[in-house]
Amino acid sequence: MSATSRHDPVFAAVDLGATSGRVITGRVGADELVLTEAHRFANTPVRLPDGLRWDVLALYQGVLEGLRAAARTGPVASVGIDTWAVDYGLLDSDGALLGVPFHYRDDRNTPAAEQVLTHIGAQELYGIGGLQHLPFNTVFQLAAHRETAQWEAARTLLLMPDLLVYWLTGTVGAEVTNASTTGLFDARTGTWSDALIRRLGLDRSLFPPLREPGERAGTLLAHVAGLTGLPLGTPVTTVASHDTASAVAAVPATEPGFAYVSCGTWSLAGLELDSPVLTEASRAANFTNERGIDGTVRYLRNIMGMWLLEECRRTWERDGAATSLSGLLADAARARPFAAVIDPDDAVFLAPGDMPSRIDAALTRTGQALPEGRGGYVRCVLESLALAHRRTLREAARLAGRDLTRIHLVGGGSRNELLCQWTADATGLPVTAGPAEATALGNVLLQARAHGLVGGPADMRRLVARTQELRHYAPQGDIAAWDGAADRLSARV
């Protein structure tokens, strides 16, 4: 007999990524963890005259439609929301949204970051927040937003998942894993940094009370219950609302010494620690200390991930070329190894647009030949990502004083067999790939934990390891060839 049944409670996980959103239902039993996609919808940014914005109303409508679909699958025990980090909406004194939230890829952020760093040094910022320097960190976005009419009217700042929770429940809060990505959160104390907020001339009242994963955020408003078909009083449970934090919670690690790569639009590569690493060496290496569940620290670095490949595909599709992923990967497997390598973190790759042309420019600038055919470009991207995983994880282990025994590669990139194998080859470490749906699994598991159906992090990870499809990749091939490619790249960056 199955450990779960039609009568088991359903947990609805709202999982919003940079290109699409989903509502997934999950059922949790002693030896079963089953996800079902209830609804999927596009997340398409909008270019307005004043910048790149998120179509947040379309996202909210997609959430409501997804919850309506979830309601048809069984009794929904609770709802949890995770999204990307750093972006936010501003509310006025009536609780109304002021304008359309900016997209983190908008080009307003770089000059604002430079202004902040002239006022408060990079060392001081890092000593408090412990964040990797990225021009789109919330602290820099807020500097870009000041001196506007919207800012003058703002009374509350809500990060994207908190904004959606507010619309569902009417309650205001800031979930800690996402708050920790703002640059205004104290990595040591796990609270808002009042001192830094004052130094930047921000109004402390903008920042709502913090919430921990597992807390009840509220219950559905009456009109939301009516629109979705969910019962009045259905709870909304605070999960690890930064999608990477939910993904790391579902890493199926059963032994110490593991590293993780949460690979999707971004590759988030790092370690789970008990305390932050706030040394000058860590700052210089551009590592971030973000909050995980139960007070843990996600010590990692953001790497430009499958975004590079997806932007290549979009460009080729606009040119009328066939771009099936399986065909491109087959071509990449046949392409010449290490013909060209790039630094995925080069800022030239951040914005949307013609990625193959930007790869060409980067290769020309570093004296390398251009790839041969689309397979050559795909191989260049994937080998470069594997090298970036290697560099990042080795640096993280050195800075944190850890020895690594295995890499867990989760998220959509775990389906890419070439990337998984080449990450194993480049690092010399075994790679366990999967689950692909780590973010939604983490979301569901944290809701189930709040309802007493599963234990702490170790129990959750063992359940994932027992129930989800995983693939294992042992290092093979010539490590000297990867060493040579890494040396070539470091000499040219």
N, C-alpha and C positions, 0 to 999 in steps of 0.2 A: 504494500500500500504506500502511496506517495506520502511524503512528510508534510506536504501542503495540499490543500483542497480548495475547491471552489468557494468554500465558506471561510477560508482564512482571510484576514484583513488585507487590503490592498494599500500599499504606500505609493503615492503619486510623486514622482521625481520630475520637477521642471528643470531641464538642463539646457541652458542657452549658451551656444558657442558663437564664435566670430562670424560664421557664415550660415548657421542654421540653428533652430531651436527644436526641442523635442519635449514631449511629456511621455514619460515611461512609467509603467506600473511595475511594482515589484512585490513578490510574495516571498516570505522568509520562513523557513522551517529549520528543524534541527540539522538536517543534512540536505537542504535544498534552498537554492537561491535563484529565483526565476524572474527574468525581466521580460516585459512585453511592451513594444512600442505602441502607444495609443495614438499619437499624432505627431507629425513632423511638419515644420513650416520654415520658410526661408527667413534669413536675417540679412537684409540687403540695406547697407548704408545709403544715405542720401546726400548728395553734394548740393548744398545750398550756397547762396552768394557769399555768406560769411564763413563757410567752412564745411567740413565733413561731419555729418551727424548720424546718430542711430535713429532708426524709425521705431521709437519706443512704443508708440501706440499700436503699430502693427504687431510688435512682439507681444504686447499685453493681450491683444485680441487672439493671437495664436495660443497663448497660455490658457485663456478662457475656453477656447475650442478644445484644447487638449484635456483640460480638466473635465469638460463635458463628456469627452470620449472615455476618460478614465472612470467616470461615474457609472458608465454602462457595464464595466467589467466586474463589479462587486462592491462590497462595502469599503469605502475609502477611509482608512484609519487616520491618515494625516497627509499633508502636502508639504514638500520641502523644495526650496529654490536654490540653485547654484548658477552662477554666470562667470564671465571673465572678470578681471579685476580693474581697478584704478578709475573707471569712468563713473559718473555721478549725475544726479539731477538736483536742482535747487527748488525748494518750496517757498512760497510766500507765507505771510502771516495767516492766511486762510487755509493753508495746506495745499494750494494749487501749484502745479508744476510750472516753473518759469522757463519757457522756451524748450527747445529740443536738445537733449544731451549731446555733447560733442563726442566724436569718435577719437580714440586714442591715437589713431594714425593721422589726425589733422596736423597740418604743419605749423600751427600757432605755438606748439609746445617748445620747440628748440630755443627760440630767443627768450622765452619766459624762463626756461631752466637756467640760462646764462645769467639772467637778472637775479634769480634767487641765489645762485652760487657766489655772486659778488657781494651779496648781503650777509649770507651765512656760508661759511666755508664748507667744502665737501667733507672734510674730516669731522666737523661738528655734526653735520646732518647724518653721517654714517654712524657716528658714536651714539646717536640717539635711536634712529630708526633702523640702522643696519641694512639699508636697501641698496641693491645694485643700482648704479646710476643709469636710468632710462629717462629720456626726455619727456615721456608721457606719464611719469609718476604723478599721482594726484596733486602732490604739493606744487609741482610745476604748472599743472593745468589750472590750479586755482590762481596762480600768479597771472596767467594769461586771461583769466576771466574777470579780474578786478577792474575797476574803473568802467564798468558797464552798468546799464540801467538794471539789468537782471540782478547783478551782484548787490546793488543798493537795496533791492527789494527782498533779497534772500533772507530767510530766517532759519532754514533747516537744510542741511546737506545729507542726501541719501545716496549711497553707492547703489549700483544698478540692481542687485538682488534685493536690497533693503527697500528700494523704491517699489518694486513689484510686490513685496510683502505688505508694504503700506497700502497699496491699492487693493489688495485682497482683504486686509484685516482692519485697516485704519490705525494700526499701531506703528510707532516710530522707534527704530533701534538701529544699531550698527553691529553686524556680526564680526567677530574678532579676526577670523582668517582673512577676510577681505579688508577690514580696517587696517590690518598690518601691512598692506601693500601701498598705503597712501603716502608714506613718508612723514606722517604726523602722529605716529604710534610709537610708543617707547618699547623697543624690543626686549628690554630687561624686565620691565614691570608688567607688560601686557596691558597697558592702559594708554589712553590718549596722552600725548606729551603736552601738557599745559604750557610748559616753558617754551617749547618750540612754537606752539600756536601763537603765544604772545609775541615772541621775537619776530614772527612774520606779519604781525599786525592783523591777525585774523580774529574774528569774534568766536570765543569759546562756545557760545550757545548754539553755533551752527552744527556742532558735532553731537549727535545723539548718544544716549547711554549704550554701552557695549553689551552684546549678547554672546553667550557661549553656545557652540553646537550642542544640541540636545534640549535647549530651553524651548518652552512654548512661546512663540511670538504672538499668538492671538488666535482668534477663530474667524472663519469667513464672515464677511459682512452679509447682511440679508440679501442685498441685490446680487452679490456674487454667487451666493448659494442658489438663488433663483436662476441666474444665467447658466450655471454649470450643472444644475441638477444634483449637486452635493447637499447633504443635510445641513441645515442651519446648526452652527456649533462645531462643524468640522475643524479640527485644529490645524494650524500651520506651524510646523516644527522647524526651529532653527537648525539648519545643517551646516556643514562646512561650506559656506556659500561661495568661496573662491573655488572654481572648478578644479584647480590643481590640488587644493587641500582635500576635496572629496576623493579625487583620484588616488592620492597618496594613502588615504585611509583604507582604500581597497587593494593596495599592493599585496599580492599573495605571498608575502615573505614569512617563512616559518623558522628562519635561522638568523642570527646576528650577522653583521658584516655586509649587509646588502646596500646597494645604491639603486636609485630609480631614475628612469627617464619617462616622463609623461609626455607622449609625443602626439601632437596634433598640429594645429596651425603653428603653435610654438612647441619647441622641445624644452621641457623644464627638467634639467638634469641635476641631481644632487643627492643629499643624505638627509636622514631624519635624526635630529639631535635633541638632547635634553635642554640645552642652553645655547644662546646665540654666540657666534664668533664675530667679535667686533674689533679685531686687530687692524692695524694699518695695512698689514699684508693682505688681509681679507678684502679690505676696501680697494686696494690697488688692483687686486685680481677681479674686482667687480662682482663679488658674490652677494647674494641677498639672504636675509634672515627673516623669513615670513612665518606666521603662526600656523601651526598644525592643530590637530585635535588634542585635547587633554594637556595643553600647555607645551606640546612639543614644538620644535623649530624645524621648518623646512629650509635647510641650508642648500641653496641651489643657485643656478644661473640660468637666465632666459637665453635660449638660443633660437634664432630664426629657424623654424622647423619646416613642416610640410608646406607652409606658405610658399616657399620658393618653387616647389614642384607645381602646386596648384595655380600659381600665377603664370608659370610657363604654359600649363595646359590651357588656361583661359586665353592667353595670347595666341596660341596655335589654333584654338577653336575659332577665334575671331578671324583668323586667316583662312578658315575653311578646312583645316587639316583634321584627320581622324585622330582622336587622342584617348583611346581606351587605355585605362591604366595597365591592364594586363599586357597589352601590346607594347606599351612604352617600357614596362619593366623587362619584358623579353628582349627588347632591343638593347636596353641598358646592360643586361647580363652578357650580351655578345660584344659590347663596345670595349675599346682598349682600356685596360685598368690604368688609373692614375694619369690619364692623359692631361687632365686639367683639374685643379682644385681651387676652391675659393674659401674665403672666410664668411660663413653664413651671417655673422654678426655685423658685417659692414653695413653702415647706415644707409648706403645707397639702395639696399634691398628692402627697406622698411615700407615704403609707400606702394599702393597699388599701381599697376602699370605693366609695361612691356619688360618682363623679367629676362627673357633671353637676350635682349639687347643690353641690359645692365650687366648680365653675366659676361657678355662679350667685352664690354668696356672694362670690367674688373680684370679679366684675363689679359687684355691688351696692356693695361696699365702695369701688370706684374710680369709682362714678357712671356706669356704662355700662348700656345696655339689655341685656336677656337675649337670647340667640340665638333665632331663629325656626326651630323644628323641629330634627330631628336633624342635617340638613344644615348648619344654622347653627352647631351645636356643633362639627361636624367641621371646618368652615371656620375657626372660631375657633382650634381646636387647631393646624391645619396652618399657618395664617398666623402664628400665634404662634411655632411652631417655626422657620419660615423667618426670622422676625425675630431669634430667639435665635441661629440659625446666623450671621446677618449680624453681630450685635453681638459674638459670641464671636470670630469669625475676624478681624474688623477689629481688635479689641483684641489678639489674639495677634500679629498682624503688627506692630502698633505696638510692643508690648512687646519683641518679639524683633528688631525692626529689619529686617523682611522685606517684600518686595513680593510680592503674590499675583497669579498669572495664571490659575489654574484651581482649581476645587473638585472633588475626587473624593468622591462620595457612595456608600458601600458598605454592605453589610448588607441586611437585610430591607426597610428603608425605601427602598432604591433602586428597588424595584418600584412605589412610590407616585408616579405621574407628576405629580400635583398638587404634592406636597412638593418634588420635584426641580425642577419649573419655577418654583415660587414661591421656592425658595432661589436660583435663578439671577436671578430678577427682583429679589429683595430685596437681593442682594449686588452686582448689576451684573457678575457674573463668570460665565463659562461653567461648566456643571456636567457632568461625566461621571458617569453613574450605572451602578453595577455594578462588580464582580460582587456579586450578592446573597449568595453563599456565600463571602464573603471570609475569614471566620474559618476555615472548614474548609479552604479553599485554602491559607491561610497555614500551617496545621497540617501539611498534606500536603507542602507545598513544603519546610518545614524538615526534615521527615523525609527527603525525597528528597535534599536538600542534604547531610545527614549521611551518606547512602549514595553520594555522589559523582555523582548524576544531574543536578544543576543547580548553577549557580554562586552568586554572592553576591546581595545584594538587588537590584541593577540587573538581573541576569539573570532572577531570579524575577519581577520586575515586567514585564519585556518579555514573558516567557512568558505571564503573565496577560493582558496587553494583546493578544497575538496570538491567544489561544485562547478567551477568554471573551466572552460577549455583553455589549456596552456600548451605552448610549444617551447621546446628547449633547443638552444643552439650552442654547440661547443666551438671554441676557437679553432680555426683551421687556416691553411694557407701560410704564406710567408710573412711573418711579423716584421721582418726587415724591410719589406716593401712598404708597409704602413709607416714604419719609422722614417723611411726616406721621404714619403709624401708629406709627413708631418714637418720634417725639417725644411722641405721646399716651401711649404706654406708659411712657416714661422719666419723664414728669411725674406719673404715677399710682403708680409703684412706690414 
